[in-house]
Amino acid sequence: MRPQVVVTATLVLNATLFVLNLSVAELSGSRAVLSQAIYTVTDLIGSAFLLWGLYLSRRPADYDHPFGHGRERFFWAFISIVVSFTVAGLLALGTGFDQLTDPGKISHIGEALLVVGATLAASVVGIAVTLRELRTSKETLGQLLASANQGLKSIFYQDLIAIVGAIAAFVGLLAVYRTGHDAIDGLTAIVEGLILFLAGIVLSVESREYLVGRALEPGTIRGVFALIERDPRVARVRDAHSMLIGPDDALLALKVNFRDGLTTDQIELAIDEVASSIKKGFPGVHHVVIEPES
């Protein structure tokens, strides 16, 4: 999957939506539409953070970072989540409470409904881009959501929540039009803010384990064990420790018992060949350390 394609498409869509939503929010006085503008601009900033993290993660390994900079993507994905969801949610809650306690007149509801509809359509397009990239890379949505790719997952959730928020805004504006109660617009903005804030909390908690350091999935480790123990020079694998150092990059340290009678040169050759077979069989494992044991 090409993350830069998804992130760039998100940047372009959000920049367009921000201009449209802010213009109509000023015209109509709708806090629901203003909440949409807040979300699109914070989403825009969050997507820029993801693109920056992707750029930093591709720097080569150096003395201070011998395993590369893959974890930059975890850090900047976390920052993106905080900005796109938590901060946007708090700002939307604030503007919603302001309208609820001191309702301002809502006008130009037709234009407001049109821009909310455009936001809904653009969010659907964003999800379509993500799904197209998944098909191109022969991955499924389930694989993406179960993966360590926090950046792309957050973009998918951004679009999904934007759809929910746009539907809430559309219903709220229709209610204002039908009833004439402008305070409903503030209540709608509060609903949008709560959705964003709660999503930010959930995704931030999920990001924590990747920032702290998460191991490879047990199924992957079992597969590595089975691959190694097929080698006739290996007696058994005694232990394994792993850590994700990027969405598609992992470190694996193994303690391996080799058969008796092997010379030092033969063990060194076996270590090199076993490490090579692991990297070939599990492309996400880029760093393999094998400690021979008697």
N, C-alpha and C positions, 0 to 999 in steps of 0.2 A: 504493500500500500504506500502511496506517495503522500506523506503528511503535509508537505509544502503546498500541494494542490488544494487540499481540504482547507488548510489555514488561510491561504491566499483568497480562495473563493469566499470564505467567511468574512475576511477583511473588506472585500469589495461590497458584499451585500450589506454589511453593517454600516459602512460609511454612507451608502445610499439611503438606508432606512433611517439613520439618525437625522439626516437633513430633512427628510419628509416628515418624520414624526415631530421634530422640534418645530418646524414651520407650522404644522397644523395645530400643535399644542398651543402655540402663541396665538393663533387665529381663533381657536375655539374656546380656549381657557380650560380644556379638559385635562384633569390630573391623570386620568387613565392613559391618555395618549402621551402625556408628559412622562409617565412611568415607562412607557414603551421607548421613548427617546432616551431616558436614563439607561435603560437596559441595553439598548443598541450601542450607546457610546462606551459603556463599561465592557460590553462584549467585544467591541472594537479594540479597546485597550488590552483586554485579556488575550485576544487573538494575536496582537502584536507581541505580547510577552511569550506566547507559545512559539512564534516564529523566531524570536530572539534566542529562546532556549534551544531550538532545533539547530540554529547556527552555531551556538557555543558548544553544543554536544559533539559537533563534527571536528572540533580541533584535535590534532594528534596528541597522543600520550606524551608526557614529559616527566621530568624528574619528580615534580611535586604531585603529579597525577599519573602514576605508572600504568593504570588500567583505563586511561582515557577520561573523557568528560561526559560520559553518558548520563550521569545522574543530574546534570544540568536540566535535562528535560523534566525530571521529577520535580525539581525545585520550582522551575518557572511554570509548570502546570499547576502547582499548588498556588502560586501567586495569582495566576489567571483565574482559578476557581474563586479565590477570595474576592478579587475585584469584580468578576463577572456576575457572581451570585450574591455573596454576603454584602458587599458594599452597595451594589445595585438594589438589593432588597431593603436595606436600611433607608436609602434615599427615597425609594418608592413609598415605604411606610410613612416617612416624614411628610411627603407631599400629600399623601392620602388623608392622614389625620388632619392636616391643615384645611383641606377641602371639606372634610366631614364636620369639623367644629365651626368653620366659618365659610359656608358654601358660597362660591362665586358662580356667576351666571355662565352656563354652558351654551355656546352658540355654534353654528356651522357644524351641526351633528352629521350631516351628510358627508362632508369632507373628512370628518373624523372617522366615520365608518369606513370610508374608502381607504384611508391610510392604514387603518388597523387590518383591513382585508389584504392590503399589499404586504404588510408585515407577516401576516399568516402565510401568504403565498411564497414569500421569499424564504421563510423558515422551512417550508416544504421543499423548496429548491435546494436549500442547504443540506437537508437530510438526503435528498436524491443524489447530490454530489458525493456524500460519504458512502452511500450504498453502491454507487457506480465504481468508486475506487476499491471497495471491498470485492466486488465482482471481478474487477481487473486483476486483483492480486489473489483471486480464488480463496477469499476468506469469507466467513459468515459474520453476521451481526453479533451472534452469540460469542464467537471467538474474540471479537473486538471488546465486548463488554467484560469478558473474563480475562482479558490480557492486562499487561502492566502499562499499556499505552494511555496514561492518564490524560494527556493532551487531547488526543483524538476523541476519547470518551467524553471529555468535558465539552468539546465542540458539539458532539451528538446530543448531549443533554441540554446544551444551550439552545439548540434549534428546537428540541422537543418541548422544553419549558416555554420557549417563545411562542410556540403554537398554543399551548395551554393559556398563557397570558393574553395572547391576542383574542382567543375565544372569550375569555373572561371580560376583556375590554369591550368586545363587540356586544356581548349580552348587556353589560352595564350601560353602554351608550344607548342601546335600544330602550332600556328601562327608563333612562332619563328622558328620552324622546316621548315615550308613551305616558309617563307619569308627571313629568315636569319637575320632579324632585332632584335638584342638582347635587344634593348630598350623596346620592347613589354613586356618582362619579368618584367621590372620595373613597367610598367603601370598596369600589372596584379596584382602585389603586392600592388599597390596603391588602386586598386579596392577592394582587399581583406581587406585592412586596413580600408577603408571607411565603408564597410559593418559591420565590427566588432565595429568600433567606434560609429556609429549611433545606432546600436543595444544596445550597452552599455549605451548610453544616455537614450534611451527609457525605458530600464529595470530599470535603476537607478531611473528615475522619478516615475515609478510604485512602486518601493520599498519604496519611501519616505512616502507614506501614512501609511504603516505598521509600520515604525519606529516611526512616530509621534503618531500613535494610531488611528486605524480605528474601526468603530462600526460594529456590526453584520448587515447582509443584512436585508433590510426592510421586506422581505418575512419571514425571520426567526423570527423577532420580532412579526409580525402579528400572526404567528403560536403559539408563546409562549403566546400571549394574549388570543387566542382562547382556548388553553389548560387550562389556569388558570381560565378563566371565566366559564368553564364548571363545576367547583367545586361549589356546592351549598352554601358553606360558603363565597364565594367571591361575592361582589356586583359589583365591576369593578376594572380594573387596571388603575391607574391614570397616571402613568409615567414610563418610562424605559430608562435606560442608559446602554450602553454596550461598551466593548472594547476587541479587539482581543489581547491576550497576548501570542499567539503562533499560528502556522498554524492550529492546531486542538485543541485549548484551548481558551476559552473566559470567560470574567467576565460580569455578568449581575446583575444590581441593579434595583429593582422595588419598586414602591410605590403602595400599594394595599389597597383598601377599603374592609373591611370585613363586613358581615351582622351585623346589630344591634342585641344585646342580647347575643352575644358570651362572655363567660368569658375569663379572661386572659389566663388561662390554655388551653382553647379551641382554642384561637387565636395562641398561641405558637405551639400547635399541628398542626394546619392548615398550619402555615408557614413552619414547617418541612416537612409536606407531600407535599405541593405545590412545594417546592424546590426540593424534591426527584423526583417528577413527571416530572419537567422540565429537570433535569439531565438525566432521563431515556428516555424522548421523544426527547431530543436534546443532543446527546452524546458529542458534542463539547463544550457544556456549562458546565464547571467544577466548576465554582464559582458563587453561587447565593446569593445575599443579598436582603432580603425583608423587607421593612419598612411599618408596618401597619399604616393606616390612618383612621380617622373617617369620 
